[in-house]
């Protein structure tokens, strides 16, 4: 019987290892923990392939994390931070007010947009809630986390318009004064799809009190899915190349059957006359990436692709969806930037190209690049998926804001 039990245990262990195993670069630390997290995420995606089911599973996990006792880095509440769920210009937001300062002392202000492919996530739960509580407390900052509408209920430009409306409300002199915020110390920030929204909002509200933008592995363009990072990291958890393309198709209202065409860059072929040479130059990684990130890749250029896509879906070329496509005259008016990129992330090159384009436009940029980093690390700070990398990423973000906001 003991031998049978041992055999069963060994068989189950081997089966589990086979199920969760994903080949990972040696530089990635805690690989098995990342594989387990990725397996959990793929379970959600495969449950029945509907966004609402993924949301429900994710929400249940976040509720479990938020109910746990312990310090703030493990799901506990930060004492003294006041949390209010209200609306800004009709958009639901969660406001975090710090205990430090008090009457007569001006504070920093930061507006945050969460990630999730414009389809998942909430700033009120999980790591986002914990990080914003910690940030409010440690940096004496009023943090406004925006609950913009998500797919499938809405598509582009609704999430952007929600974020823009909330930002304009927050940046009004009356609202800043009501929260005792120094009008010269205001930031906009976000991760992944939230970084996309933060970059787009920063481009639109130039000339206001916005001092800095802090973008965490942002999504910035939908025309080239064959950059070196999209190819080299296409199978690295937790954001696979195919999943990122799916998020874009959903966001822009394209049929999901177009995924093979989009993966091949057929949607941005040379026969699309409205994609001008000037637009292509704004995301030409052969010119914008540092040499070490080109890695011998050749640009994927399609002469003739799928008909009508760029014309029928104007969101493909809309800078509100793809901030990397903005002209130099727009970028020159953007606030000082912090852009976090990860070596093993399909979105690495989006961020690195934006660093270069902002710098070329005269904007001061800090690029915090993690050689052992991967997508999602900013959120991996709570049990059971608390990674040392996640702690470093969040601490680096805090330190930059402390010194620049």
GISUL-V60299 format. One line per field, one symbol per residue. ss: DSSP state (A for helix, B for strand, O for the rest). phi: phi as a letter, one per 40 degrees, with the letter a starting at -180 (. if undefined). A space follows every 50 residues. Layout:
# GISUL-V60299
ss = ???
phi = ???
This chain:
# GISUL-V60299
ss = OAAAAAAAAAAAAAAAAAAAOOOOOOOOOOAAAAAAAAAAAAAAAAOOOO AAAAAAAAAAAAAAAAOOOOOAAAOOOOOOOBBBBBBBOOBBBBBBBOOO OOOOOOBBBBBBBOOOOOOOOOOOOAAAAAAAAAAAAAOOBBBBBBOOOO OOOOOOOAAAAAAAAAAAAAAOAAAAAAOOBBBBBBBBBBBOAAAAAAAA AAAAOOOOOBBBBBBBOOOOOOOOOOOAAAAAOOOOOOOOAAAAAAAAAA AAOOOAAAAAAAAOOAAAOOOOOOOOAAAAAOOOAAAAOOAAAAOOOOOO OOOOOOOOAAAAOAAAAOOOOOAAAOOAAAAOOOOBBBBBBBBBOOOAAA AAAAAAAAAAOOOOBBBBBBBBBBOOAAAOBBOOBBOAAAAAAAAAAAAA AAAAO
phi = .ccccccccccccccccccccbcbcccccfccccccccccccccccdagb dcccdcccccccccccccchcdcbhccccgccbbbbbbfgbcbbbbbccc ggcgbcbcbabbbcchgfbbgaccbgcdcccccccdccbfbcbbcccccb cccabdcddcccccccccccccdccdccbfccccbbbbaibfcccdcccc ccccbdgccccabbbbfccbabbbbbcdccccbcbccbbcdcccccdcdc ccgcccccddccdcgccbccccccccccccccbcccbcccdcccfgcbcc bbcbbccgccccbcddbccccbdccccccccccccdbbbcbbdbbdcdcd ccccdccccccgccbbbcbbcbcacgddccbbccbcbdddcccccccdcc cccbb
